[in-house]
Amino acid sequence: MAIDTKKKRLPEEELEAVLLHKFVLKGAWHSYHIYESDVPKGFPPNIRNDIMKVANSLKKKGLLKSWPHGREHVWTLNQERSEEIIAKLKKFYPEFY
């Protein structure tokens, strides 16, 4: 069950899954990180602002980490919460996890 990101509005839970899936596919488990300006890239323009809001929400929940690095912040998945992250992804991407 892939998530259709072309919809005008997606529920926050689906946006979380889409964003976490991107991080997992990139292998962003601390040794690899994603610059803050690259987090919304690859998503349709209509949901890019929502993606950054969800990223900040996931940071507050402890599923993502960010810290200053050079000119901007970098983001990674929280390795200590990997089981919770994978469980969240299994709901929306059962064919991958």
mmCIF file as gemmi writes it, N, C-alpha and C atoms, coordinates in Angstrom:
data_model
loop_
_atom_site.group_PDB
_atom_site.id
_atom_site.type_symbol
_atom_site.label_atom_id
_atom_site.label_alt_id
_atom_site.label_comp_id
_atom_site.label_asym_id
_atom_site.label_entity_id
_atom_site.label_seq_id
_atom_site.pdbx_PDB_ins_code
_atom_site.Cartn_x
_atom_site.Cartn_y
_atom_site.Cartn_z
_atom_site.occupancy
_atom_site.B_iso_or_equiv
_atom_site.pdbx_formal_charge
_atom_site.auth_seq_id
_atom_site.auth_asym_id
_atom_site.pdbx_PDB_model_num
ATOM 1 N N . MET Axp A 1 ? 0.843 -1.178 0 1 0 ? 1 A 1
ATOM 2 C CA . MET Axp A 1 ? 0 0 0 1 0 ? 1 A 1
ATOM 3 C C . MET Axp A 1 ? 0.885 1.237 0 1 0 ? 1 A 1
ATOM 4 N N . ALA Axp A 2 ? 1.2 1.741 -1.139 1 0 ? 2 A 1
ATOM 5 C CA . ALA Axp A 2 ? 2.005 2.952 -1.238 1 0 ? 2 A 1
ATOM 6 C C . ALA Axp A 2 ? 1.13 4.164 -0.956 1 0 ? 2 A 1
ATOM 7 N N . ILE Axp A 3 ? 1.742 5.2 -0.47 1 0 ? 3 A 1
ATOM 8 C CA . ILE Axp A 3 ? 1.024 6.425 -0.137 1 0 ? 3 A 1
ATOM 9 C C . ILE Axp A 3 ? 1.021 7.339 -1.349 1 0 ? 3 A 1
ATOM 10 N N . ASP Axp A 4 ? -0.15 7.855 -1.693 1 0 ? 4 A 1
ATOM 11 C CA . ASP Axp A 4 ? -0.285 8.759 -2.838 1 0 ? 4 A 1
ATOM 12 C C . ASP Axp A 4 ? 0.037 10.18 -2.385 1 0 ? 4 A 1
ATOM 13 N N . THR Axp A 5 ? 1.234 10.653 -2.691 1 0 ? 5 A 1
ATOM 14 C CA . THR Axp A 5 ? 1.655 11.988 -2.26 1 0 ? 5 A 1
ATOM 15 C C . THR Axp A 5 ? 1.134 13.094 -3.169 1 0 ? 5 A 1
ATOM 16 N N . LYS Axp A 6 ? 0.361 12.736 -4.185 1 0 ? 6 A 1
ATOM 17 C CA . LYS Axp A 6 ? -0.188 13.745 -5.088 1 0 ? 6 A 1
ATOM 18 C C . LYS Axp A 6 ? -1.474 14.363 -4.548 1 0 ? 6 A 1
ATOM 19 N N . LYS Axp A 7 ? -2.02 13.807 -3.469 1 0 ? 7 A 1
ATOM 20 C CA . LYS Axp A 7 ? -3.223 14.369 -2.854 1 0 ? 7 A 1
ATOM 21 C C . LYS Axp A 7 ? -2.912 15.759 -2.316 1 0 ? 7 A 1
ATOM 22 N N . LYS Axp A 8 ? -3.94 16.59 -2.243 1 0 ? 8 A 1
ATOM 23 C CA . LYS Axp A 8 ? -3.758 17.951 -1.721 1 0 ? 8 A 1
ATOM 24 C C . LYS Axp A 8 ? -3.304 17.921 -0.266 1 0 ? 8 A 1
ATOM 25 N N . ARG Axp A 9 ? -3.97 17.164 0.573 1 0 ? 9 A 1
ATOM 26 C CA . ARG Axp A 9 ? -3.645 17.085 1.993 1 0 ? 9 A 1
ATOM 27 C C . ARG Axp A 9 ? -3.532 15.624 2.395 1 0 ? 9 A 1
ATOM 28 N N . LEU Axp A 10 ? -2.472 15.317 3.127 1 0 ? 10 A 1
ATOM 29 C CA . LEU Axp A 10 ? -2.295 13.966 3.646 1 0 ? 10 A 1
ATOM 30 C C . LEU Axp A 10 ? -2.384 14.017 5.157 1 0 ? 10 A 1
ATOM 31 N N . PRO Axp A 11 ? -2.937 12.984 5.772 1 0 ? 11 A 1
ATOM 32 C CA . PRO Axp A 11 ? -2.946 12.941 7.233 1 0 ? 11 A 1
ATOM 33 C C . PRO Axp A 11 ? -1.497 12.94 7.766 1 0 ? 11 A 1
ATOM 34 N N . GLU Axp A 12 ? -1.313 13.473 8.964 1 0 ? 12 A 1
ATOM 35 C CA . GLU Axp A 12 ? 0.03 13.595 9.525 1 0 ? 12 A 1
ATOM 36 C C . GLU Axp A 12 ? 0.713 12.235 9.652 1 0 ? 12 A 1
ATOM 37 N N . GLU Axp A 13 ? -0.042 11.207 9.988 1 0 ? 13 A 1
ATOM 38 C CA . GLU Axp A 13 ? 0.543 9.871 10.137 1 0 ? 13 A 1
ATOM 39 C C . GLU Axp A 13 ? 1.147 9.368 8.821 1 0 ? 13 A 1
ATOM 40 N N . GLU Axp A 14 ? 0.473 9.66 7.705 1 0 ? 14 A 1
ATOM 41 C CA . GLU Axp A 14 ? 0.999 9.264 6.397 1 0 ? 14 A 1
ATOM 42 C C . GLU Axp A 14 ? 2.231 10.076 6.029 1 0 ? 14 A 1
ATOM 43 N N . LEU Axp A 15 ? 2.214 11.37 6.333 1 0 ? 15 A 1
ATOM 44 C CA . LEU Axp A 15 ? 3.389 12.201 6.067 1 0 ? 15 A 1
ATOM 45 C C . LEU Axp A 15 ? 4.591 11.717 6.874 1 0 ? 15 A 1
ATOM 46 N N . GLU Axp A 16 ? 4.348 11.322 8.128 1 0 ? 16 A 1
ATOM 47 C CA . GLU Axp A 16 ? 5.43 10.786 8.954 1 0 ? 16 A 1
ATOM 48 C C . GLU Axp A 16 ? 6.029 9.542 8.302 1 0 ? 16 A 1
ATOM 49 N N . ALA Axp A 17 ? 5.159 8.656 7.819 1 0 ? 17 A 1
ATOM 50 C CA . ALA Axp A 17 ? 5.629 7.414 7.199 1 0 ? 17 A 1
ATOM 51 C C . ALA Axp A 17 ? 6.429 7.708 5.926 1 0 ? 17 A 1
ATOM 52 N N . VAL Axp A 18 ? 5.954 8.634 5.116 1 0 ? 18 A 1
ATOM 53 C CA . VAL Axp A 18 ? 6.656 8.984 3.877 1 0 ? 18 A 1
ATOM 54 C C . VAL Axp A 18 ? 8.046 9.543 4.194 1 0 ? 18 A 1
ATOM 55 N N . LEU Axp A 19 ? 8.119 10.418 5.183 1 0 ? 19 A 1
ATOM 56 C CA . LEU Axp A 19 ? 9.394 11.032 5.538 1 0 ? 19 A 1
ATOM 57 C C . LEU Axp A 19 ? 10.351 10.011 6.151 1 0 ? 19 A 1
ATOM 58 N N . LEU Axp A 20 ? 9.857 9.18 7.058 1 0 ? 20 A 1
ATOM 59 C CA . LEU Axp A 20 ? 10.706 8.151 7.661 1 0 ? 20 A 1
ATOM 60 C C . LEU Axp A 20 ? 11.201 7.169 6.601 1 0 ? 20 A 1
ATOM 61 N N . HIS Axp A 21 ? 10.335 6.843 5.644 1 0 ? 21 A 1
ATOM 62 C CA . HIS Axp A 21 ? 10.716 5.935 4.554 1 0 ? 21 A 1
ATOM 63 C C . HIS Axp A 21 ? 11.861 6.54 3.739 1 0 ? 21 A 1
ATOM 64 N N . LYS Axp A 22 ? 11.793 7.833 3.472 1 0 ? 22 A 1
ATOM 65 C CA . LYS Axp A 22 ? 12.876 8.503 2.74 1 0 ? 22 A 1
ATOM 66 C C . LYS Axp A 22 ? 14.188 8.376 3.515 1 0 ? 22 A 1
ATOM 67 N N . PHE Axp A 23 ? 14.144 8.62 4.811 1 0 ? 23 A 1
ATOM 68 C CA . PHE Axp A 23 ? 15.358 8.533 5.622 1 0 ? 23 A 1
ATOM 69 C C . PHE Axp A 23 ? 15.917 7.114 5.645 1 0 ? 23 A 1
ATOM 70 N N . VAL Axp A 24 ? 15.038 6.121 5.754 1 0 ? 24 A 1
ATOM 71 C CA . VAL Axp A 24 ? 15.502 4.725 5.769 1 0 ? 24 A 1
ATOM 72 C C . VAL Axp A 24 ? 16.118 4.356 4.425 1 0 ? 24 A 1
ATOM 73 N N . LEU Axp A 25 ? 15.478 4.747 3.325 1 0 ? 25 A 1
ATOM 74 C CA . LEU Axp A 25 ? 16.018 4.44 2.005 1 0 ? 25 A 1
ATOM 75 C C . LEU Axp A 25 ? 17.385 5.093 1.786 1 0 ? 25 A 1
ATOM 76 N N . LYS Axp A 26 ? 17.587 6.272 2.346 1 0 ? 26 A 1
ATOM 77 C CA . LYS Axp A 26 ? 18.877 6.96 2.239 1 0 ? 26 A 1
ATOM 78 C C . LYS Axp A 26 ? 19.911 6.378 3.201 1 0 ? 26 A 1
ATOM 79 N N . GLY Axp A 27 ? 19.463 5.549 4.144 1 0 ? 27 A 1
ATOM 80 C CA . GLY Axp A 27 ? 20.38 4.971 5.122 1 0 ? 27 A 1
ATOM 81 C C . GLY Axp A 27 ? 20.842 5.992 6.149 1 0 ? 27 A 1
ATOM 82 N N . ALA Axp A 28 ? 19.967 6.917 6.506 1 0 ? 28 A 1
ATOM 83 C CA . ALA Axp A 28 ? 20.322 8.009 7.415 1 0 ? 28 A 1
ATOM 84 C C . ALA Axp A 28 ? 20.176 7.574 8.874 1 0 ? 28 A 1
ATOM 85 N N . TRP Axp A 29 ? 21.016 6.621 9.284 1 0 ? 29 A 1
ATOM 86 C CA . TRP Axp A 29 ? 21.016 6.109 10.663 1 0 ? 29 A 1
ATOM 87 C C . TRP Axp A 29 ? 22.236 6.635 11.396 1 0 ? 29 A 1
ATOM 88 N N . HIS Axp A 30 ? 22.461 7.907 11.412 1 0 ? 30 A 1
ATOM 89 C CA . HIS Axp A 30 ? 23.514 8.627 12.121 1 0 ? 30 A 1
ATOM 90 C C . HIS Axp A 30 ? 24.82 8.748 11.336 1 0 ? 30 A 1
ATOM 91 N N . SER Axp A 31 ? 25.367 7.675 10.799 1 0 ? 31 A 1
ATOM 92 C CA . SER Axp A 31 ? 26.618 7.826 10.051 1 0 ? 31 A 1
ATOM 93 C C . SER Axp A 31 ? 26.391 8.592 8.748 1 0 ? 31 A 1
ATOM 94 N N . TYR Axp A 32 ? 25.182 8.54 8.226 1 0 ? 32 A 1
ATOM 95 C CA . TYR Axp A 32 ? 24.801 9.316 7.044 1 0 ? 32 A 1
ATOM 96 C C . TYR Axp A 32 ? 23.719 10.289 7.483 1 0 ? 32 A 1
ATOM 97 N N . HIS Axp A 33 ? 23.798 11.52 7.072 1 0 ? 33 A 1
ATOM 98 C CA . HIS Axp A 33 ? 22.795 12.499 7.459 1 0 ? 33 A 1
ATOM 99 C C . HIS Axp A 33 ? 22.271 13.231 6.221 1 0 ? 33 A 1
ATOM 100 N N . ILE Axp A 34 ? 21.162 13.927 6.419 1 0 ? 34 A 1
ATOM 101 C CA . ILE Axp A 34 ? 20.527 14.69 5.349 1 0 ? 34 A 1
ATOM 102 C C . ILE Axp A 34 ? 20.477 16.151 5.787 1 0 ? 34 A 1
ATOM 103 N N . TYR Axp A 35 ? 20.967 17.05 4.938 1 0 ? 35 A 1
ATOM 104 C CA . TYR Axp A 35 ? 20.905 18.471 5.249 1 0 ? 35 A 1
ATOM 105 C C . TYR Axp A 35 ? 19.451 18.936 5.298 1 0 ? 35 A 1
ATOM 106 N N . GLU Axp A 36 ? 19.201 19.899 6.163 1 0 ? 36 A 1
ATOM 107 C CA . GLU Axp A 36 ? 17.841 20.391 6.366 1 0 ? 36 A 1
ATOM 108 C C . GLU Axp A 36 ? 17.205 20.875 5.066 1 0 ? 36 A 1
ATOM 109 N N . SER Axp A 37 ? 17.976 21.518 4.205 1 0 ? 37 A 1
ATOM 110 C CA . SER Axp A 37 ? 17.424 22.013 2.945 1 0 ? 37 A 1
ATOM 111 C C . SER Axp A 37 ? 17.056 20.867 1.99 1 0 ? 37 A 1
ATOM 112 N N . ASP Axp A 38 ? 17.614 19.676 2.216 1 0 ? 38 A 1
ATOM 113 C CA . ASP Axp A 38 ? 17.321 18.528 1.357 1 0 ? 38 A 1
ATOM 114 C C . ASP Axp A 38 ? 16.172 17.666 1.871 1 0 ? 38 A 1
ATOM 115 N N . VAL Axp A 39 ? 15.734 17.9 3.103 1 0 ? 39 A 1
ATOM 116 C CA . VAL Axp A 39 ? 14.654 17.074 3.672 1 0 ? 39 A 1
ATOM 117 C C . VAL Axp A 39 ? 13.394 17.129 2.806 1 0 ? 39 A 1
ATOM 118 N N . PRO Axp A 40 ? 12.891 18.308 2.409 1 0 ? 40 A 1
ATOM 119 C CA . PRO Axp A 40 ? 11.654 18.326 1.611 1 0 ? 40 A 1
ATOM 120 C C . PRO Axp A 40 ? 11.848 18.02 0.128 1 0 ? 40 A 1
ATOM 121 N N . LYS Axp A 41 ? 13.093 17.932 -0.332 1 0 ? 41 A 1
ATOM 122 C CA . LYS Axp A 41 ? 13.318 17.665 -1.76 1 0 ? 41 A 1
ATOM 123 C C . LYS Axp A 41 ? 12.809 16.282 -2.131 1 0 ? 41 A 1
ATOM 124 N N . GLY Axp A 42 ? 12.274 16.174 -3.334 1 0 ? 42 A 1
ATOM 125 C CA . GLY Axp A 42 ? 11.745 14.907 -3.811 1 0 ? 42 A 1
ATOM 126 C C . GLY Axp A 42 ? 10.262 14.751 -3.547 1 0 ? 42 A 1
ATOM 127 N N . PHE Axp A 43 ? 9.691 15.682 -2.783 1 0 ? 43 A 1
ATOM 128 C CA . PHE Axp A 43 ? 8.251 15.652 -2.512 1 0 ? 43 A 1
ATOM 129 C C . PHE Axp A 43 ? 7.557 16.693 -3.383 1 0 ? 43 A 1
ATOM 130 N N . PRO Axp A 44 ? 6.289 16.467 -3.694 1 0 ? 44 A 1
ATOM 131 C CA . PRO Axp A 44 ? 5.561 17.457 -4.494 1 0 ? 44 A 1
ATOM 132 C C . PRO Axp A 44 ? 5.516 18.805 -3.761 1 0 ? 44 A 1
ATOM 133 N N . PRO Axp A 45 ? 5.509 19.896 -4.515 1 0 ? 45 A 1
ATOM 134 C CA . PRO Axp A 45 ? 5.499 21.228 -3.897 1 0 ? 45 A 1
ATOM 135 C C . PRO Axp A 45 ? 4.34 21.458 -2.933 1 0 ? 45 A 1
ATOM 136 N N . ASN Axp A 46 ? 3.207 20.796 -3.167 1 0 ? 46 A 1
ATOM 137 C CA . ASN Axp A 46 ? 2.043 21.032 -2.317 1 0 ? 46 A 1
ATOM 138 C C . ASN Axp A 46 ? 2.19 20.458 -0.906 1 0 ? 46 A 1
ATOM 139 N N . ILE Axp A 47 ? 3.181 19.592 -0.653 1 0 ? 47 A 1
ATOM 140 C CA . ILE Axp A 47 ? 3.335 19.05 0.7 1 0 ? 47 A 1
ATOM 141 C C . ILE Axp A 47 ? 4.698 19.355 1.325 1 0 ? 47 A 1
ATOM 142 N N . ARG Axp A 48 ? 5.526 20.133 0.662 1 0 ? 48 A 1
ATOM 143 C CA . ARG Axp A 48 ? 6.88 20.403 1.195 1 0 ? 48 A 1
ATOM 144 C C . ARG Axp A 48 ? 6.864 21.132 2.532 1 0 ? 48 A 1
ATOM 145 N N . ASN Axp A 49 ? 5.972 22.119 2.69 1 0 ? 49 A 1
ATOM 146 C CA . ASN Axp A 49 ? 5.888 22.815 3.983 1 0 ? 49 A 1
ATOM 147 C C . ASN Axp A 49 ? 5.422 21.863 5.075 1 0 ? 49 A 1
ATOM 148 N N . ASP Axp A 50 ? 4.47 21.007 4.736 1 0 ? 50 A 1
ATOM 149 C CA . ASP Axp A 50 ? 3.977 20.028 5.709 1 0 ? 50 A 1
ATOM 150 C C . ASP Axp A 50 ? 5.08 19.045 6.106 1 0 ? 50 A 1
ATOM 151 N N . ILE Axp A 51 ? 5.944 18.699 5.166 1 0 ? 51 A 1
ATOM 152 C CA . ILE Axp A 51 ? 7.038 17.761 5.453 1 0 ? 51 A 1
ATOM 153 C C . ILE Axp A 51 ? 7.965 18.325 6.527 1 0 ? 51 A 1
ATOM 154 N N . MET Axp A 52 ? 8.292 19.601 6.446 1 0 ? 52 A 1
ATOM 155 C CA . MET Axp A 52 ? 9.174 20.188 7.464 1 0 ? 52 A 1
ATOM 156 C C . MET Axp A 52 ? 8.475 20.276 8.818 1 0 ? 52 A 1
ATOM 157 N N . LYS Axp A 53 ? 7.176 20.531 8.812 1 0 ? 53 A 1
ATOM 158 C CA . LYS Axp A 53 ? 6.426 20.54 10.081 1 0 ? 53 A 1
ATOM 159 C C . LYS Axp A 53 ? 6.442 19.149 10.706 1 0 ? 53 A 1
ATOM 160 N N . VAL Axp A 54 ? 6.262 18.128 9.873 1 0 ? 54 A 1
ATOM 161 C CA . VAL Axp A 54 ? 6.275 16.744 10.352 1 0 ? 54 A 1
ATOM 162 C C . VAL Axp A 54 ? 7.677 16.369 10.841 1 0 ? 54 A 1
ATOM 163 N N . ALA Axp A 55 ? 8.713 16.84 10.147 1 0 ? 55 A 1
ATOM 164 C CA . ALA Axp A 55 ? 10.084 16.559 10.577 1 0 ? 55 A 1
ATOM 165 C C . ALA Axp A 55 ? 10.325 17.114 11.979 1 0 ? 55 A 1
ATOM 166 N N . ASN Axp A 56 ? 9.869 18.32 12.217 1 0 ? 56 A 1
ATOM 167 C CA . ASN Axp A 56 ? 10.023 18.905 13.549 1 0 ? 56 A 1
ATOM 168 C C . ASN Axp A 56 ? 9.195 18.154 14.589 1 0 ? 56 A 1
ATOM 169 N N . SER Axp A 57 ? 8.022 17.689 14.193 1 0 ? 57 A 1
ATOM 170 C CA . SER Axp A 57 ? 7.193 16.897 15.094 1 0 ? 57 A 1
ATOM 171 C C . SER Axp A 57 ? 7.877 15.569 15.442 1 0 ? 57 A 1
ATOM 172 N N . LEU Axp A 58 ? 8.466 14.923 14.441 1 0 ? 58 A 1
ATOM 173 C CA . LEU Axp A 58 ? 9.18 13.662 14.685 1 0 ? 58 A 1
ATOM 174 C C . LEU Axp A 58 ? 10.418 13.884 15.55 1 0 ? 58 A 1
ATOM 175 N N . LYS Axp A 59 ? 11.014 15.044 15.431 1 0 ? 59 A 1
ATOM 176 C CA . LYS Axp A 59 ? 12.161 15.37 16.286 1 0 ? 59 A 1
ATOM 177 C C . LYS Axp A 59 ? 11.699 15.485 17.744 1 0 ? 59 A 1
ATOM 178 N N . LYS Axp A 60 ? 10.563 16.127 17.959 1 0 ? 60 A 1
ATOM 179 C CA . LYS Axp A 60 ? 10.019 16.253 19.318 1 0 ? 60 A 1
ATOM 180 C C . LYS Axp A 60 ? 9.644 14.891 19.903 1 0 ? 60 A 1
ATOM 181 N N . LYS Axp A 61 ? 9.183 13.979 19.035 1 0 ? 61 A 1
ATOM 182 C CA . LYS Axp A 61 ? 8.826 12.624 19.476 1 0 ? 61 A 1
ATOM 183 C C . LYS Axp A 61 ? 10.054 11.756 19.691 1 0 ? 61 A 1
ATOM 184 N N . GLY Axp A 62 ? 11.207 12.209 19.212 1 0 ? 62 A 1
ATOM 185 C CA . GLY Axp A 62 ? 12.447 11.472 19.407 1 0 ? 62 A 1
ATOM 186 C C . GLY Axp A 62 ? 12.775 10.473 18.306 1 0 ? 62 A 1
ATOM 187 N N . LEU Axp A 63 ? 12.039 10.49 17.198 1 0 ? 63 A 1
ATOM 188 C CA . LEU Axp A 63 ? 12.306 9.561 16.105 1 0 ? 63 A 1
ATOM 189 C C . LEU Axp A 63 ? 13.37 10.098 15.151 1 0 ? 63 A 1
ATOM 190 N N . LEU Axp A 64 ? 13.503 11.42 15.078 1 0 ? 64 A 1
ATOM 191 C CA . LEU Axp A 64 ? 14.549 12.053 14.277 1 0 ? 64 A 1
ATOM 192 C C . LEU Axp A 64 ? 15.442 12.88 15.196 1 0 ? 64 A 1
ATOM 193 N N . LYS Axp A 65 ? 16.678 13.05 14.773 1 0 ? 65 A 1
ATOM 194 C CA . LYS Axp A 65 ? 17.615 13.919 15.488 1 0 ? 65 A 1
ATOM 195 C C . LYS Axp A 65 ? 18.122 14.966 14.509 1 0 ? 65 A 1
ATOM 196 N N . SER Axp A 66 ? 18.439 16.136 15.031 1 0 ? 66 A 1
ATOM 197 C CA . SER Axp A 66 ? 19.085 17.15 14.192 1 0 ? 66 A 1
ATOM 198 C C . SER Axp A 66 ? 20.074 17.924 15.049 1 0 ? 66 A 1
ATOM 199 N N . TRP Axp A 67 ? 21.097 18.426 14.39 1 0 ? 67 A 1
ATOM 200 C CA . TRP Axp A 67 ? 22.104 19.231 15.068 1 0 ? 67 A 1
ATOM 201 C C . TRP Axp A 67 ? 22.778 20.127 14.035 1 0 ? 67 A 1
ATOM 202 N N . PRO Axp A 68 ? 23.396 21.228 14.498 1 0 ? 68 A 1
ATOM 203 C CA . PRO Axp A 68 ? 24.066 22.128 13.559 1 0 ? 68 A 1
ATOM 204 C C . PRO Axp A 68 ? 25.293 21.466 12.947 1 0 ? 68 A 1
ATOM 205 N N . HIS Axp A 69 ? 25.47 21.707 11.658 1 0 ? 69 A 1
ATOM 206 C CA . HIS Axp A 69 ? 26.622 21.14 10.948 1 0 ? 69 A 1
ATOM 207 C C . HIS Axp A 69 ? 26.957 22.103 9.814 1 0 ? 69 A 1
ATOM 208 N N . GLY Axp A 70 ? 28.026 22.843 9.971 1 0 ? 70 A 1
ATOM 209 C CA . GLY Axp A 70 ? 28.388 23.8 8.93 1 0 ? 70 A 1
ATOM 210 C C . GLY Axp A 70 ? 27.39 24.925 8.822 1 0 ? 70 A 1
ATOM 211 N N . ARG Axp A 71 ? 26.832 25.108 7.648 1 0 ? 71 A 1
ATOM 212 C CA . ARG Axp A 71 ? 25.952 26.248 7.395 1 0 ? 71 A 1
ATOM 213 C C . ARG Axp A 71 ? 24.5 26.005 7.783 1 0 ? 71 A 1
ATOM 214 N N . GLU Axp A 72 ? 24.122 24.763 8.052 1 0 ? 72 A 1
ATOM 215 C CA . GLU Axp A 72 ? 22.735 24.452 8.405 1 0 ? 72 A 1
ATOM 216 C C . GLU Axp A 72 ? 22.675 23.218 9.293 1 0 ? 72 A 1
ATOM 217 N N . HIS Axp A 73 ? 21.47 22.805 9.638 1 0 ? 73 A 1
ATOM 218 C CA . HIS Axp A 73 ? 21.294 21.615 10.466 1 0 ? 73 A 1
ATOM 219 C C . HIS Axp A 73 ? 21.289 20.358 9.591 1 0 ? 73 A 1
ATOM 220 N N . VAL Axp A 74 ? 21.677 19.243 10.191 1 0 ? 74 A 1
ATOM 221 C CA . VAL Axp A 74 ? 21.563 17.943 9.521 1 0 ? 74 A 1
ATOM 222 C C . VAL Axp A 74 ? 20.602 17.083 10.317 1 0 ? 74 A 1
ATOM 223 N N . TRP Axp A 75 ? 19.967 16.139 9.637 1 0 ? 75 A 1
ATOM 224 C CA . TRP Axp A 75 ? 18.94 15.284 10.238 1 0 ? 75 A 1
ATOM 225 C C . TRP Axp A 75 ? 19.301 13.817 10.036 1 0 ? 75 A 1
ATOM 226 N N . THR Axp A 76 ? 19.02 12.993 11.031 1 0 ? 76 A 1
ATOM 227 C CA . THR Axp A 76 ? 19.187 11.542 10.934 1 0 ? 76 A 1
ATOM 228 C C . THR Axp A 76 ? 18.055 10.865 11.696 1 0 ? 76 A 1
ATOM 229 N N . LEU Axp A 77 ? 17.935 9.569 11.454 1 0 ? 77 A 1
ATOM 230 C CA . LEU Axp A 77 ? 17.015 8.753 12.245 1 0 ? 77 A 1
ATOM 231 C C . LEU Axp A 77 ? 17.658 8.464 13.592 1 0 ? 77 A 1
ATOM 232 N N . ASN Axp A 78 ? 16.841 8.302 14.612 1 0 ? 78 A 1
ATOM 233 C CA . ASN Axp A 78 ? 17.338 7.969 15.934 1 0 ? 78 A 1
ATOM 234 C C . ASN Axp A 78 ? 17.517 6.452 16.017 1 0 ? 78 A 1
ATOM 235 N N . GLN Axp A 79 ? 18.754 5.981 16.059 1 0 ? 79 A 1
ATOM 236 C CA . GLN Axp A 79 ? 19.03 4.536 16.084 1 0 ? 79 A 1
ATOM 237 C C . GLN Axp A 79 ? 18.419 3.852 17.29 1 0 ? 79 A 1
ATOM 238 N N . GLU Axp A 80 ? 18.346 4.55 18.405 1 0 ? 80 A 1
ATOM 239 C CA . GLU Axp A 80 ? 17.811 3.959 19.626 1 0 ? 80 A 1
ATOM 240 C C . GLU Axp A 80 ? 16.322 3.662 19.514 1 0 ? 80 A 1
ATOM 241 N N . ARG Axp A 81 ? 15.645 4.284 18.567 1 0 ? 81 A 1
ATOM 242 C CA . ARG Axp A 81 ? 14.2 4.073 18.382 1 0 ? 81 A 1
ATOM 243 C C . ARG Axp A 81 ? 13.912 3.338 17.067 1 0 ? 81 A 1
ATOM 244 N N . SER Axp A 82 ? 14.886 2.573 16.572 1 0 ? 82 A 1
ATOM 245 C CA . SER Axp A 82 ? 14.753 1.931 15.258 1 0 ? 82 A 1
ATOM 246 C C . SER Axp A 82 ? 13.573 0.961 15.199 1 0 ? 82 A 1
ATOM 247 N N . GLU Axp A 83 ? 13.324 0.221 16.262 1 0 ? 83 A 1
ATOM 248 C CA . GLU Axp A 83 ? 12.197 -0.73 16.251 1 0 ? 83 A 1
ATOM 249 C C . GLU Axp A 83 ? 10.867 -0.001 16.114 1 0 ? 83 A 1
ATOM 250 N N . GLU Axp A 84 ? 10.739 1.125 16.783 1 0 ? 84 A 1
ATOM 251 C CA . GLU Axp A 84 ? 9.511 1.921 16.691 1 0 ? 84 A 1
ATOM 252 C C . GLU Axp A 84 ? 9.351 2.509 15.293 1 0 ? 84 A 1
ATOM 253 N N . ILE Axp A 85 ? 10.455 2.945 14.701 1 0 ? 85 A 1
ATOM 254 C CA . ILE Axp A 85 ? 10.423 3.515 13.354 1 0 ? 85 A 1
ATOM 255 C C . ILE Axp A 85 ? 9.991 2.447 12.342 1 0 ? 85 A 1
ATOM 256 N N . ILE Axp A 86 ? 10.59 1.264 12.428 1 0 ? 86 A 1
ATOM 257 C CA . ILE Axp A 86 ? 10.244 0.179 11.495 1 0 ? 86 A 1
ATOM 258 C C . ILE Axp A 86 ? 8.803 -0.26 11.689 1 0 ? 86 A 1
ATOM 259 N N . ALA Axp A 87 ? 8.335 -0.319 12.929 1 0 ? 87 A 1
ATOM 260 C CA . ALA Axp A 87 ? 6.933 -0.693 13.183 1 0 ? 87 A 1
ATOM 261 C C . ALA Axp A 87 ? 5.98 0.316 12.556 1 0 ? 87 A 1
ATOM 262 N N . LYS Axp A 88 ? 6.323 1.59 12.629 1 0 ? 88 A 1
ATOM 263 C CA . LYS Axp A 88 ? 5.491 2.641 12.026 1 0 ? 88 A 1
ATOM 264 C C . LYS Axp A 88 ? 5.471 2.494 10.498 1 0 ? 88 A 1
ATOM 265 N N . LEU Axp A 89 ? 6.614 2.113 9.926 1 0 ? 89 A 1
ATOM 266 C CA . LEU Axp A 89 ? 6.699 1.973 8.474 1 0 ? 89 A 1
ATOM 267 C C . LEU Axp A 89 ? 5.992 0.718 7.97 1 0 ? 89 A 1
ATOM 268 N N . LYS Axp A 90 ? 5.981 -0.342 8.762 1 0 ? 90 A 1
ATOM 269 C CA . LYS Axp A 90 ? 5.316 -1.585 8.338 1 0 ? 90 A 1
ATOM 270 C C . LYS Axp A 90 ? 3.838 -1.369 8.06 1 0 ? 90 A 1
ATOM 271 N N . LYS Axp A 91 ? 3.247 -0.421 8.745 1 0 ? 91 A 1
ATOM 272 C CA . LYS Axp A 91 ? 1.821 -0.149 8.571 1 0 ? 91 A 1
ATOM 273 C C . LYS Axp A 91 ? 1.523 0.369 7.152 1 0 ? 91 A 1
ATOM 274 N N . PHE Axp A 92 ? 2.413 1.205 6.608 1 0 ? 92 A 1
ATOM 275 C CA . PHE Axp A 92 ? 2.171 1.823 5.307 1 0 ? 92 A 1
ATOM 276 C C . PHE Axp A 92 ? 2.973 1.179 4.168 1 0 ? 92 A 1
ATOM 277 N N . TYR Axp A 93 ? 4.078 0.531 4.494 1 0 ? 93 A 1
ATOM 278 C CA . TYR Axp A 93 ? 4.936 -0.09 3.479 1 0 ? 93 A 1
ATOM 279 C C . TYR Axp A 93 ? 5.247 -1.554 3.858 1 0 ? 93 A 1
ATOM 280 N N . PRO Axp A 94 ? 4.222 -2.399 3.932 1 0 ? 94 A 1
ATOM 281 C CA . PRO Axp A 94 ? 4.466 -3.791 4.36 1 0 ? 94 A 1
ATOM 282 C C . PRO Axp A 94 ? 5.36 -4.568 3.387 1 0 ? 94 A 1
ATOM 283 N N . GLU Axp A 95 ? 5.404 -4.156 2.129 1 0 ? 95 A 1
ATOM 284 C CA . GLU Axp A 95 ? 6.22 -4.871 1.142 1 0 ? 95 A 1
ATOM 285 C C . GLU Axp A 95 ? 7.719 -4.604 1.328 1 0 ? 95 A 1
ATOM 286 N N . PHE Axp A 96 ? 8.067 -3.541 2.044 1 0 ? 96 A 1
ATOM 287 C CA . PHE Axp A 96 ? 9.468 -3.187 2.252 1 0 ? 96 A 1
ATOM 288 C C . PHE Axp A 96 ? 10.018 -3.652 3.597 1 0 ? 96 A 1
ATOM 289 N N . TYR Axp A 97 ? 9.154 -3.714 4.618 1 0 ? 97 A 1
ATOM 290 C CA . TYR Axp A 97 ? 9.647 -3.959 5.973 1 0 ? 97 A 1
ATOM 291 C C . TYR Axp A 97 ? 9.064 -5.224 6.577 1 0 ? 97 A 1
